[in-house]
Amino acid sequence: MNVSVIIPAYNREKTIKRTILSVLNQTVPPIEIIVVDDYSADSTVEIVKEICRTNKCISLLQMKRNCGAQAARNYGIKKAKGEWIILLDSDDELLEHSVECYIKAVKENPGYDIYYGDYYDNKNGKIKYINCRMRGRNGCYFENILYSSKVLFQNMIVQKSALENIGLLDEHVPAYQEWDTHIKLAMKHRYYYIHKPMFMYYSLYDGETISKDLVRAKNGFRFVVISNWDIFKKFGVQSIVFYFQGIFWHYKRCDDCK
């Protein structure tokens, strides 16, 4: 089973080495690590090149201009040699058993296209276990994912062919990229849950970043619902009410931060 780990990076000189080392330290290594630099202005590229000198499994791809994380992920997916893809953010860590757990799950429970697990949320040193199990049996989670997705990019492994089947990732989504991706994936593909943590998520924010993130989240939520509106309409009044409640909640949060 061939696994490629793709890491999009933009101005991550403080965290990129930690992220790459977390993949190099896997109990079962992937066949390759692809770092896609999204036109960083700091020393991210130099740090990655230094690590590449002693680790031939790492490839550095460089965008010719800043295009956003989704475009960087897509570039990596297209270049990946593995049949299975792990998408890891450049400020998070893959737990050392993750690749091994994914491979074991695929071999022992074949027939699924996406395998996902739990994760740890590290907020300024305070670590919390996040259970990501969705309601229902393994397999079709479409209706659950339509209302919210507990599956991030970092806590799943997905067949490259499944991503190609949905036309890769939408590069225009300002936020809620995972939700948009999983709505499309869940329409055609099956999920399997693994009750183990797969990565460490670092949520370190200052006040200004929180405010910017709330505006982006509001715009992203609206974008995802509108771009998938035909799907939401099929589920009737309940999904439409959910949409308007979501918009109201996001606008209220933005107002509260002013």
Buried (B, 14 or more C-beta within 10 A) or exposed (E): BEBBBBBBBBBBBEBBBBBBEBBBEBEBBBBBBBBBBBBBEEBBBEBBBEBBEEEEBBBBBBBEEBBBBBBBBBBBBEBBEBEBBBBBBBBBBBBBBBBEBBBBBBEEEEEBBBBBBBBBEBEEEEEEEEEBEBEEEBEBBBEBBBBEBBBBBBBBBBBBEBBEBBEBBBBEBBBBBBBBBBBBBBBEBBBBBBEBBBBBBBEEEEEEEEBEBBBEBBBBBBBBBEBBEEBBEEBEEEBBEBBEEBBEEBBEBBEEEE
